[in-house]
Amino acid sequence: MLYVTPKIFDVTCFRFLALAAMLSFIVITPVAAENFKKGMDAYSAGDYATALQVLRPLAEQGDVEAQFNLGQMYRKGKGVLPDYIQATKWFRLAAKQGHASSRSILDSLSVQPMEMD
């Protein structure tokens, strides 16, 4: 009697998913980078409404730099009323991903009240 081991893991399906994931990074990463640049260009030009509109979706999708910059906007009141709860939220999300500047800001907030720059 011939024993055939059951397929616990379908390699074909895994290969398809891996390929799909790689292709999504190739397509999404340049678009996200372009959008981030657009948001930062708007911020630099003082167009905070556009910066907020562009950076918020990126931050919500986990873009660490967008999270940090959104935190800065809320901390400094750029295009929004200063909101330290929102600023802290975005800095925490960025810090959880290893963003050193966000961690530094959070550390300073726990020692002293947040100051406007």
C-alpha positions in Angstrom: 0.0 0.0 0.0 1.3 3.4 -1.0 1.1 6.1 1.6 0.5 9.7 0.3 1.1 12.5 2.8 -1.8 14.9 2.9 -1.2 18.4 1.6 -1.4 20.6 4.6 0.0 23.6 2.8 -0.7 24.4 -0.8 2.5 25.9 -2.2 0.8 27.2 -5.3 -1.6 29.4 -3.3 1.3 30.6 -1.2 3.3 31.6 -4.3 0.3 33.5 -5.7 -0.2 35.4 -2.4 3.6 36.2 -2.2 3.6 37.5 -5.7 0.5 39.6 -5.1 2.0 41.1 -2.0 5.3 41.9 -3.8 3.4 43.5 -6.7 1.2 45.6 -4.3 4.4 47.0 -2.8 5.8 47.9 -6.2 2.5 49.7 -7.1 1.5 51.2 -3.7 4.9 52.4 -2.5 5.6 54.9 -5.2 2.0 56.2 -5.0 2.3 56.6 -1.2 5.7 58.3 -1.5 4.3 60.6 -4.2 1.3 61.4 -1.9 3.6 62.0 1.1 5.7 64.4 -1.0 2.6 66.2 -2.1 1.4 66.5 1.6 4.8 67.8 2.7 5.1 70.2 -0.2 1.7 71.6 0.8 2.8 71.8 4.5 6.0 73.7 3.5 3.9 76.1 1.4 1.6 76.8 4.3 -1.3 75.0 2.7 -2.1 73.0 5.9 -5.6 72.0 4.7 -4.2 70.1 1.8 -1.4 68.7 3.9 -3.9 67.4 6.4 -6.1 66.0 3.6 -3.2 64.1 2.1 -1.3 63.0 5.2 -4.2 61.8 7.3 -5.1 58.8 5.0 -1.4 57.9 4.8 -1.1 58.1 8.6 -4.2 55.9 9.0 -2.7 53.3 6.7 0.4 53.2 9.0 2.9 55.5 7.2 5.2 56.4 10.1 6.4 59.7 8.6 2.8 60.8 8.0 1.9 59.9 11.6 4.8 61.9 12.9 3.9 64.9 10.8 0.3 64.7 11.6 1.3 64.7 15.3 3.4 67.8 14.6 0.4 69.5 13.0 -1.8 68.9 16.0 1.0 69.8 18.4 1.8 73.1 16.7 -1.8 73.9 15.6 -0.9 74.0 11.9 -4.1 73.9 10.0 -6.0 72.6 13.0 -6.6 73.8 16.5 -3.9 72.5 18.8 -5.0 69.2 20.1 -2.5 67.5 22.4 -4.6 64.3 22.6 -4.6 63.9 18.8 -0.9 64.8 18.7 -0.1 62.2 21.3 -2.1 59.6 19.5 -0.1 60.1 16.2 3.2 60.3 18.0 2.5 57.0 19.9 1.6 55.2 16.6 4.8 56.4 15.0 6.9 55.6 18.1 5.5 52.1 18.1 7.0 51.7 14.7 10.4 52.8 16.0 10.2 56.5 15.0 12.9 58.1 17.2 11.7 61.7 17.0 8.2 60.6 18.0 9.6 58.7 21.0 11.7 61.7 22.0 8.6 64.0 21.9 6.6 61.6 23.9 9.4 61.3 26.5 9.5 65.1 26.8 5.7 65.3 27.2 5.8 63.0 30.1 8.3 65.2 31.9 6.8 68.6 31.1 3.7 70.1 29.5 3.8 70.3 25.7 5.0 73.6 24.4 4.1 75.2 21.1 7.1 75.8 18.9 
